[in-house]
Every structure is written in C-alpha cells, then in structure tokens.
Amino acid sequence: MKKTLLIPLLLSSFFVFAQEKAITKSGTITIEASVPSFQPVRGTNANVTFVLNERTGEIASLALMKGFDFEMALMEEHFNENYMETNEFPKAVFRGKIEKFDTNSLTGDYQDYVIKGKLELHGKTKDVTANAKITKSGSRITLLADFSVNTSDFDIPIPSLIKYKLDNKVNIEVIAVFK
C-alpha cells in the first residue's frame, strides 16, 4: 500500500519541480572584440543552452566554444586554436541569479534586471554582472543581456603582433527565449 501511494506522489512532485524550470537550447551569444579602423571581430553561437528557475531566478548557461561562427574562416580558426584553445577548454559555463526576479510581475513590456554570477571560461572563474531586459508573453520568457569581460582576466593569450587589432575588452550579448 505504501509503495502504491509513494510512486504517484514522487511522479507528481517531479512534474511540479519541472514546471519551475524553463529551458532553451537555442539561445544566442554574440561576442565582439573589435577595434575602430580594423576589421570587425565578431562571433555568434546560436546553440547555447540556458536554464532558468522561474521560482528562484537562478539562471545557468552552457556554450560550446567551437559553436562560435565568424565572418572569416581564418578568424574562427585563430579563435579556436590560438585564443580560446577550445581543445583544452571546450565550453563556457555561467551560473548566477537574476536579482529581484519575480515571474508573476513579468509583462509584455521589457523590464530591467541585474544578473550576478560566475563565468567559467578558459579554465578561470570570475564574478560577472550583466544588465538584462526580460519580458513574458504567454508562457514564453525572453531575456536580453549584455556585459563585458577582459581577456586578461581569463588568461586568454593575445599575441603582441595583433594586439592593436583586437580589444582586450570583449562585449558579450545574450538572447534567450525560454518556453
């Protein structure tokens, strides 16, 4: 009798907890390290996984570094082999929390939030803060965020030969649509 009652109870609790998490596997991250007067250095990864706990505002993301596409194949090759060393450091992980997040207060208009967390990149972990705009339409939550990191904070090597063509400050833009 106890087992008969326990199994449906466990299954229903999994359903309730699953409802709290919104997931997308098609989030987009765009990075840019361009310097004026030189060719733009911009890459986009449109296959980033994001998980949002709607109850707590906790958010996490995983981006495979080889998923970034650049305008020029040579730029992509340098990104993977010389700078990000993607064979050794294949992914970037972010874990954080959206401050003062309340899914019930979301509307069709974008609202401003701050996301604080830790970014693990190139074998280093650093605290980051991002400004975000979040909206909700039906069951769909859309998050737009941007922040910057310095390559030196993550020990990403930039050869002195091209240092003047590549900014040490990398701007990061995030788009995630949770369903």
C-alpha positions as CSV (number, residue, x, y, z in Angstrom):
1,M,0.0,0.0,0.0
2,K,2.8,2.4,0.9
3,K,4.6,1.8,-2.4
4,T,1.4,2.3,-4.4
5,L,0.9,5.7,-2.8
6,L,4.6,6.7,-2.9
7,I,5.1,6.2,-6.7
8,P,2.3,8.6,-7.8
9,L,3.4,11.1,-5.1
10,L,7.0,11.1,-6.4
11,L,5.9,11.4,-10.0
12,S,3.7,14.4,-9.2
13,S,6.5,16.1,-7.3
14,F,8.8,15.7,-10.4
15,F,6.1,17.3,-12.5
16,V,5.8,20.3,-10.1
17,F,9.6,20.8,-10.0
18,A,9.8,20.5,-13.8
19,Q,7.3,23.3,-14.1
20,E,9.7,25.7,-12.3
21,K,12.5,25.4,-14.9
22,A,12.3,27.0,-18.3
23,I,14.9,25.7,-20.8
24,T,16.1,26.7,-24.2
25,K,18.8,25.0,-26.3
26,S,18.8,27.7,-29.0
27,G,20.0,30.7,-27.0
28,T,22.4,33.1,-28.8
29,I,25.6,34.6,-27.5
30,T,27.5,37.2,-29.6
31,I,31.0,38.3,-28.7
32,E,32.7,41.3,-30.1
33,A,36.3,42.5,-29.6
34,S,36.6,45.0,-32.4
35,V,38.9,47.9,-32.5
36,P,37.9,51.0,-34.7
37,S,39.5,51.2,-38.1
38,F,40.2,47.5,-38.3
39,Q,38.1,44.5,-39.5
40,P,35.3,43.7,-37.1
41,V,36.0,40.8,-34.7
42,R,32.5,39.3,-34.0
43,G,31.4,35.7,-33.5
44,T,28.0,34.2,-32.8
45,N,26.9,31.0,-31.2
46,A,23.2,30.2,-31.7
47,N,23.1,26.9,-29.9
48,V,23.6,27.9,-26.3
49,T,21.7,26.1,-23.6
50,F,20.1,28.2,-20.9
51,V,18.1,27.1,-17.8
52,L,16.0,29.5,-15.8
53,N,14.4,28.5,-12.4
54,E,11.3,30.7,-12.6
55,R,10.7,30.4,-8.8
56,T,14.2,31.4,-7.6
57,G,15.6,33.5,-10.5
58,E,18.6,31.2,-10.7
59,I,20.0,31.0,-14.3
60,A,22.7,28.9,-15.9
61,S,24.1,28.6,-19.4
62,L,26.4,26.3,-21.3
63,A,28.1,27.4,-24.6
64,L,30.4,25.1,-26.6
65,M,33.2,27.3,-27.7
66,K,33.6,25.6,-31.1
67,G,30.0,26.7,-31.8
68,F,31.0,30.3,-32.5
69,D,30.8,31.3,-36.1
70,F,32.9,34.2,-37.5
71,E,32.7,36.1,-40.8
72,M,36.1,34.8,-41.8
73,A,37.2,31.2,-41.5
74,L,40.7,32.3,-40.5
75,M,39.3,34.3,-37.6
76,E,37.3,31.3,-36.5
77,E,40.5,29.1,-36.7
78,H,42.5,31.6,-34.7
79,F,39.7,31.9,-32.1
80,N,39.6,28.2,-31.6
81,E,43.3,27.3,-31.8
82,N,45.2,30.4,-30.6
83,Y,43.0,32.3,-28.2
84,M,40.3,30.1,-26.7
85,E,42.2,26.9,-27.1
86,T,39.0,25.0,-27.5
87,N,40.5,21.5,-27.4
88,E,41.7,22.2,-23.9
89,F,38.8,24.5,-22.8
90,P,35.8,23.3,-24.8
91,K,33.0,25.2,-23.0
92,A,31.9,28.3,-21.1
93,V,29.6,28.0,-18.2
94,F,27.7,30.7,-16.4
95,R,25.8,30.2,-13.1
96,G,24.0,33.1,-11.5
97,K,20.9,34.7,-10.2
98,I,18.6,37.4,-11.5
99,E,18.2,39.9,-8.7
100,K,14.6,40.7,-7.5
101,F,13.2,38.3,-10.2
102,D,9.5,37.5,-9.9
103,T,8.0,35.7,-12.8
104,N,4.5,36.8,-11.8
105,S,5.4,40.5,-12.2
106,L,6.7,40.0,-15.8
107,T,4.6,41.6,-18.6
108,G,4.7,42.1,-22.3
109,D,7.0,45.1,-21.8
110,Y,10.7,44.7,-21.1
111,Q,11.7,45.2,-17.5
112,D,15.3,45.9,-16.3
113,Y,17.1,43.4,-14.1
114,V,20.6,42.8,-12.9
115,I,22.1,39.3,-13.2
116,K,25.1,38.4,-10.9
117,G,27.0,35.2,-11.1
118,K,30.2,33.4,-12.0
119,L,31.5,32.8,-15.5
120,E,33.8,29.9,-16.1
121,L,35.9,30.4,-19.2
122,H,39.3,29.3,-20.4
123,G,39.9,27.4,-17.1
124,K,39.2,30.5,-14.9
125,T,36.2,31.5,-13.0
126,K,35.3,35.2,-12.5
127,D,32.4,37.1,-11.0
128,V,30.3,39.0,-13.6
129,T,27.4,41.4,-13.5
130,A,25.1,41.8,-16.5
131,N,22.3,44.2,-17.3
132,A,19.2,42.4,-18.5
133,K,15.8,43.1,-20.0
134,I,13.2,40.5,-19.5
135,T,9.6,40.1,-20.9
136,K,6.9,37.5,-20.8
137,S,4.3,36.7,-23.4
138,G,2.1,33.8,-22.6
139,S,4.4,31.0,-21.4
140,R,7.4,32.5,-23.3
141,I,10.1,34.4,-21.3
142,T,12.6,36.5,-23.4
143,L,15.9,37.6,-21.8
144,L,18.3,40.1,-23.4
145,A,21.5,40.7,-21.5
146,D,24.9,42.3,-22.1
147,F,28.2,42.6,-20.2
148,S,31.9,42.8,-20.9
149,V,34.9,40.8,-19.8
150,N,38.6,41.3,-20.2
151,T,40.7,38.7,-22.0
152,S,43.4,39.2,-19.4
153,D,41.0,38.2,-16.6
154,F,40.7,34.7,-18.2
155,D,44.4,34.4,-19.2
156,I,43.4,34.4,-22.9
157,P,46.6,35.0,-24.8
158,I,46.6,37.8,-27.4
159,P,49.9,37.8,-29.5
160,S,51.6,41.2,-29.4
161,L,51.7,41.2,-33.2
162,I,47.9,41.7,-33.4
163,K,47.2,43.3,-30.0
164,Y,46.3,46.6,-31.7
165,K,43.7,44.9,-33.9
166,L,41.9,43.1,-31.0
167,D,40.3,44.8,-28.0
168,N,41.2,43.3,-24.6
169,K,37.6,44.2,-23.6
170,V,35.1,41.7,-25.1
171,N,31.5,42.7,-25.3
172,I,29.0,39.9,-24.8
173,E,25.3,40.0,-25.9
174,V,22.9,37.3,-24.8
175,I,19.4,36.4,-26.2
176,A,17.5,33.6,-24.7
177,V,13.8,32.7,-25.3
178,F,12.5,30.3,-22.7
179,K,9.4,28.2,-23.4
